Amino acid sequence: MSILSNIKNEEIIILNTRKNQGFQPINGLPWKQTFYLNLEEEVHPFNDKERFRPLTKAYTGNNTFWSTPSPEPDLNNTFWCDVENAFVNDNTLKEAAQALAGAINEKYPDPEKILFVSILRAGVPVTDWLCRLLPGSKGVAISLFVGLGIDSVALKQIRKDFPHRSIIFVDGWTGRGGVAKAVASLNSGPLAVLIDPWGWADFSGIQEDIFCPSACFTGLATLGFSRTFFVDNSNFFSAYRFSDIFAQQSMIKKWQSCSPQTHVSPETKNIHRFFAETPLRIHSNEVCRALINASPEMLYFREEKSVVQERFHLLLKLADQRSVPAEFKVQSLVKIKTRVACSLITTA
């Protein structure tokens, strides 16, 4: 019997027919954002493997790559407890959020005219905090993939639904600047991120490679649906629905309760934009996403092992789960201004 049999028939009908419209969070997950994607049928994240692409499959420029989502990692409750403990005790992260909200407020002083557009998936928890720090603002979520671009059908609908609000795109962090460049090319609004090591965002909370525990958030545990995938040029991107048995509702509520209550006036600071060619996935949060969505071959850390075990213990746990080895005291990372990097195993 399908897990969907536990859901009211009326809800199934709504989920299957409301195409190209925003919908509210599912599976009891308390995000106060509207999601602009089409929910497809429910699949099992580990049994229905044919629905997901291999971890090693590389993007070769063919857009068919984006028509199949990456698989979800099987993470246990012990791991999620570790994630929760990490963000509960992370004052640096909260200070970065306050600084980010303050910088936005300086340029956009009326929150009731702001629409935060979360880039799925990392932007969702950041937008949640920003809406709390700037009461009156609203949040929605949309898909964007470097190489394919933004979900233009969804963006058009968002503009139609919120004609009197200014769009600010929100992501968790920047890597090598791919998302920042894609957002800039839209000419639809600035990009705000918590963490911006290379200085590519329009607004940021901190320009240091600090680890954000929400980088560990998966669609399975925190959204109720898969990574999105491209269908055609006339529809929103789609996602497969997951059963609510995998949802970590209490962890999301804890994340929300940890939001700072007030923003702070931004300090005058010079943003130093940097770029270097490298085949590596760089910065701790991007490496975390690689451990979740892809297949790293090797992790590289700038610091010695004892420091890494303190600062990046969640990365080490994910690496252990994927059986990915790590090297420490890799001083060449200094040249590309990152504390963490990884190489990827890819096949065409």
C-alpha positions as CSV (number, residue, x, y, z in Angstrom):
1,M,0.0,0.0,0.0
2,S,1.3,3.4,-0.9
3,I,2.3,5.8,1.9
4,L,0.0,8.3,0.1
5,S,-2.9,6.2,1.3
6,N,-2.4,7.9,4.7
7,I,-3.1,11.3,3.1
8,K,-6.6,12.6,2.6
9,N,-7.9,12.1,-1.0
10,E,-8.6,15.8,-1.3
11,E,-5.0,16.7,-0.5
12,I,-3.7,14.2,-3.1
13,I,-6.0,15.8,-5.7
14,I,-4.7,19.3,-4.8
15,L,-1.1,18.3,-5.0
16,N,-1.5,16.6,-8.3
17,T,-3.6,19.3,-10.1
18,R,-2.2,22.7,-8.8
19,K,0.4,23.1,-11.5
20,N,2.4,26.3,-11.9
21,Q,1.1,27.8,-8.6
22,G,3.0,28.3,-5.4
23,F,2.1,26.0,-2.5
24,Q,2.6,26.1,1.3
25,P,5.0,23.7,3.1
26,I,4.2,20.0,3.4
27,N,4.8,17.2,5.8
28,G,4.3,19.3,8.8
29,L,7.4,21.4,8.1
30,P,6.9,24.9,9.5
31,W,8.5,27.1,6.9
32,K,6.5,30.2,6.3
33,Q,7.3,30.4,2.6
34,T,5.5,29.7,-0.6
35,F,7.3,27.1,-2.8
36,Y,7.2,27.7,-6.6
37,L,7.6,24.2,-8.0
38,N,5.4,21.4,-9.1
39,L,5.1,18.4,-6.8
40,E,5.1,15.1,-8.6
41,E,4.2,11.7,-7.3
42,E,5.6,10.4,-4.0
43,V,8.7,8.2,-4.4
44,H,10.9,6.3,-1.9
45,P,14.3,8.1,-1.5
46,F,16.2,4.8,-1.2
47,N,14.2,2.1,-2.9
48,D,13.2,4.0,-6.1
49,K,16.8,4.5,-7.3
50,E,15.9,4.8,-10.9
51,R,14.2,8.1,-10.2
52,F,17.6,9.7,-9.3
53,R,20.8,10.2,-11.3
54,P,24.1,8.6,-10.3
55,L,26.2,10.6,-7.8
56,T,29.1,10.5,-10.3
57,K,27.2,11.8,-13.3
58,A,28.8,15.0,-14.5
59,Y,27.2,18.1,-16.1
60,T,28.5,18.2,-19.7
61,G,26.5,21.1,-21.0
62,N,23.5,19.0,-22.0
63,N,20.4,20.2,-20.2
64,T,19.0,16.6,-19.9
65,F,21.3,16.5,-16.9
66,W,18.8,18.7,-15.1
67,S,15.8,16.4,-15.9
68,T,16.8,14.0,-13.1
69,P,17.4,14.9,-9.5
70,S,20.4,13.8,-7.4
71,P,19.8,11.2,-4.7
72,E,19.3,11.8,-1.0
73,P,21.8,10.6,1.6
74,D,20.5,8.3,4.3
75,L,21.2,10.2,7.5
76,N,20.2,8.9,10.9
77,N,18.7,10.8,13.9
78,T,22.1,10.9,15.6
79,F,23.4,13.0,12.8
80,W,20.4,15.4,12.9
81,C,20.9,15.8,16.6
82,D,24.6,16.8,15.9
83,V,23.4,19.3,13.3
84,E,20.9,20.8,15.7
85,N,23.5,21.1,18.5
86,A,25.8,22.8,16.0
87,F,23.5,25.6,15.1
88,V,22.1,26.1,18.6
89,N,25.5,27.0,19.9
90,D,26.8,29.0,16.8
91,N,26.8,32.6,17.9
92,T,29.0,33.6,14.9
93,L,26.2,32.4,12.5
94,K,23.6,34.5,14.4
95,E,25.8,37.6,14.3
96,A,26.2,37.1,10.5
97,A,22.5,36.9,10.1
98,Q,22.0,40.2,12.1
99,A,24.6,41.9,10.0
100,L,23.0,40.7,6.8
101,A,19.6,41.9,7.9
102,G,21.1,45.2,8.9
103,A,22.8,45.7,5.5
104,I,19.5,44.9,3.7
105,N,17.5,47.2,6.0
106,E,19.9,50.1,5.2
107,K,19.1,49.9,1.5
108,Y,15.5,48.6,1.8
109,P,14.1,50.4,4.9
110,D,10.5,49.2,4.5
111,P,10.3,45.4,5.0
112,E,6.7,45.4,3.8
113,K,8.1,46.1,0.3
114,I,10.6,43.2,0.4
115,L,10.1,39.8,-1.1
116,F,12.9,37.4,-0.3
117,V,13.2,34.8,-3.0
118,S,15.0,31.7,-1.6
119,I,17.1,29.7,-4.0
120,L,16.3,26.1,-3.3
121,R,17.5,24.6,-1.1
122,A,20.1,26.5,0.9
123,G,18.3,29.8,0.8
124,V,15.2,28.6,2.6
125,P,16.5,28.6,6.2
126,V,18.3,32.0,5.7
127,T,15.1,33.6,4.4
128,D,13.3,32.2,7.4
129,W,15.6,34.2,9.7
130,L,15.5,37.3,7.5
131,C,11.7,37.4,7.6
132,R,11.9,37.2,11.4
133,L,14.6,39.9,11.6
134,L,12.7,42.2,9.2
135,P,9.0,41.8,10.1
136,G,6.7,42.5,7.3
137,S,8.9,41.0,4.6
138,K,7.7,37.8,2.9
139,G,9.5,34.7,1.6
140,V,9.1,32.4,-1.4
141,A,11.3,29.7,-2.9
142,I,12.5,29.0,-6.5
143,S,14.9,26.8,-8.3
144,L,18.2,27.9,-9.9
145,F,21.0,25.8,-11.3
146,V,24.3,27.1,-12.5
147,G,24.4,26.1,-16.1
148,L,20.7,25.9,-16.6
149,G,19.7,29.1,-15.0
150,I,16.6,30.1,-12.9
151,D,13.1,28.7,-13.2
152,S,11.9,31.6,-15.4
153,V,8.3,30.3,-15.4
154,A,8.2,30.4,-11.6
155,L,9.9,33.8,-11.5
156,K,7.3,35.3,-13.8
157,Q,4.5,33.9,-11.6
158,I,6.3,35.3,-8.5
159,R,6.4,38.8,-10.0
160,K,2.7,38.5,-10.8
161,D,1.8,37.4,-7.3
162,F,3.9,40.1,-5.6
163,P,3.8,43.1,-7.9
164,H,4.5,45.7,-5.3
165,R,7.5,44.1,-3.5
166,S,11.2,44.3,-4.4
167,I,12.8,41.0,-5.0
168,I,16.0,40.1,-3.1
169,F,17.4,36.7,-4.0
170,V,18.6,34.7,-1.0
171,D,21.1,31.8,-0.8
172,G,23.1,30.4,2.1
173,W,26.5,31.3,0.8
174,T,28.6,31.7,-2.3
175,G,31.2,29.4,-3.8
176,R,33.1,30.4,-6.9
177,G,30.5,33.0,-7.8
178,G,28.3,30.9,-10.2
179,V,25.0,31.6,-8.6
180,A,25.9,35.3,-8.0
181,K,26.7,35.7,-11.8
182,A,23.4,33.9,-12.7
183,V,21.4,36.2,-10.4
184,A,23.2,39.3,-11.7
185,S,22.4,38.3,-15.3
186,L,18.6,38.4,-14.5
187,N,18.7,42.0,-13.6
188,S,15.8,41.3,-11.3
189,G,17.2,42.0,-7.8
190,P,20.3,41.7,-5.7
191,L,21.7,38.5,-4.0
192,A,21.9,38.2,-0.2
193,V,23.8,35.4,1.5
194,L,25.0,34.7,5.0
195,I,28.5,33.7,4.0
196,D,30.5,35.2,1.1
197,P,34.2,34.2,1.2
198,W,35.1,35.5,-2.2
199,G,32.9,38.6,-2.1
200,W,30.5,37.9,-4.9
201,A,27.1,38.7,-3.3
202,D,25.4,42.1,-3.1
203,F,24.7,41.6,0.6
204,S,26.4,39.3,3.0
205,G,26.7,38.7,6.7
206,I,30.4,37.6,6.8
207,Q,33.2,37.3,4.3
208,E,34.9,34.4,6.1
209,D,34.7,30.7,5.3
210,I,32.6,29.7,8.3
211,F,30.5,26.6,8.3
212,C,26.8,26.9,8.4
213,P,25.1,23.8,9.9
214,S,22.0,24.3,7.7
215,A,24.3,23.3,4.8
216,C,23.5,19.8,6.0
217,F,19.7,20.2,5.5
218,T,18.4,17.8,2.9
219,G,15.2,18.0,0.9
220,L,14.2,14.7,2.5
221,A,14.5,15.9,6.1
222,T,13.7,19.6,5.8
223,L,11.5,20.2,2.8
224,G,9.5,17.0,2.0
225,F,10.6,16.9,-1.6
226,S,13.5,16.0,-3.8
227,R,16.0,18.3,-5.5
228,T,14.0,19.9,-8.3
229,F,14.4,19.0,-11.9
230,F,13.6,20.6,-15.3
231,V,10.6,19.5,-17.2
232,D,10.0,22.0,-20.1
233,N,9.9,25.7,-20.8
234,S,6.2,26.1,-20.0
235,N,6.1,24.6,-16.5
236,F,7.7,25.2,-13.1
237,F,10.6,22.9,-12.3
238,S,9.3,19.8,-10.6
239,A,10.2,17.7,-7.5
240,Y,9.2,14.2,-6.2
241,R,7.4,14.2,-2.9
242,F,8.7,12.3,0.0
243,S,6.8,10.7,2.9
244,D,6.5,12.7,6.1
245,I,8.1,9.8,8.0
246,F,11.5,11.3,7.0
247,A,10.7,14.9,8.1
248,Q,12.7,16.5,10.9
249,Q,10.0,18.9,12.1
250,S,11.4,19.5,15.5
251,M,14.8,20.4,14.1
252,I,13.3,23.0,11.8
253,K,11.3,24.5,14.7
254,K,14.6,24.6,16.7
255,W,16.3,26.4,13.8
256,Q,13.5,29.0,13.8
257,S,13.7,29.5,17.6
258,C,17.4,30.2,17.2
259,S,16.8,33.2,14.9
260,P,18.2,36.5,16.3
261,Q,15.4,38.9,17.3
262,T,16.9,42.2,16.0
263,H,19.3,43.2,13.2
264,V,22.3,45.4,13.8
265,S,23.5,48.4,11.9
266,P,26.1,47.3,9.4
267,E,29.7,48.2,9.9
268,T,31.4,50.0,7.1
269,K,33.5,47.4,5.4
270,N,35.3,46.9,2.2
271,I,34.2,43.8,0.2
272,H,37.2,42.2,-1.4
273,R,36.1,40.3,-4.5
274,F,38.4,37.4,-5.4
275,F,38.5,34.8,-8.1
276,A,40.9,32.0,-9.0
277,E,40.6,29.2,-11.5
278,T,40.4,25.8,-9.7
279,P,38.9,22.4,-10.5
280,L,38.0,22.0,-6.9
281,R,34.7,22.6,-5.1
282,I,35.7,25.2,-2.6
283,H,34.5,26.6,0.8
284,S,33.1,24.5,3.6
285,N,29.4,24.9,2.8
286,E,29.8,24.1,-0.9
287,V,31.9,21.0,0.1
288,C,29.1,20.0,2.4
289,R,26.6,20.2,-0.5
290,A,29.0,18.1,-2.6
291,L,29.0,15.4,0.1
292,I,25.2,15.4,0.0
293,N,24.5,15.8,-3.7
294,A,27.6,14.4,-5.5
295,S,30.5,12.1,-5.1
296,P,33.7,13.7,-3.7
297,E,36.9,11.8,-4.3
298,M,39.0,13.6,-1.6
299,L,38.5,16.3,1.0
300,Y,41.2,18.8,1.6
301,F,41.5,20.9,4.8
302,R,43.9,23.8,5.4
303,E,44.1,23.3,9.1
304,E,45.5,20.3,11.0
305,K,43.2,17.5,12.0
306,S,42.5,18.6,15.5
307,V,41.2,22.0,14.4
308,V,39.1,20.4,11.6
309,Q,37.6,18.0,14.1
310,E,36.4,21.0,16.1
311,R,35.3,23.4,13.3
312,F,34.1,20.9,10.6
313,H,33.1,17.8,12.5
314,L,29.9,17.6,10.5
315,L,31.8,17.5,7.3
316,L,33.9,14.6,8.7
317,K,30.7,12.7,9.6
318,L,29.3,13.1,6.1
319,A,32.7,12.1,4.6
320,D,32.7,9.0,6.8
321,Q,29.1,8.2,5.6
322,R,30.2,8.5,2.0
323,S,33.6,6.8,2.6
324,V,35.5,9.9,1.4
325,P,39.1,10.2,2.6
326,A,40.5,13.5,3.8
327,E,43.9,15.3,3.8
328,F,44.9,17.9,6.4
329,K,47.3,20.8,6.5
330,V,47.0,21.4,2.7
331,Q,48.7,24.8,2.5
332,S,47.9,25.3,-1.2
333,L,44.4,26.2,-0.2
334,V,45.7,29.5,1.2
335,K,46.2,30.7,-2.4
336,I,42.6,30.2,-3.3
337,K,41.4,31.7,0.0
338,T,39.5,28.7,1.3
339,R,39.7,26.5,4.4
340,V,38.1,23.5,2.8
341,A,37.9,22.0,-0.7
342,C,37.1,18.7,-2.5
343,S,37.7,17.0,-5.8
344,L,34.8,15.2,-7.4
345,I,34.5,11.8,-9.1
346,T,32.6,12.4,-12.3
347,T,31.5,10.4,-15.4
348,A,29.9,11.7,-18.5
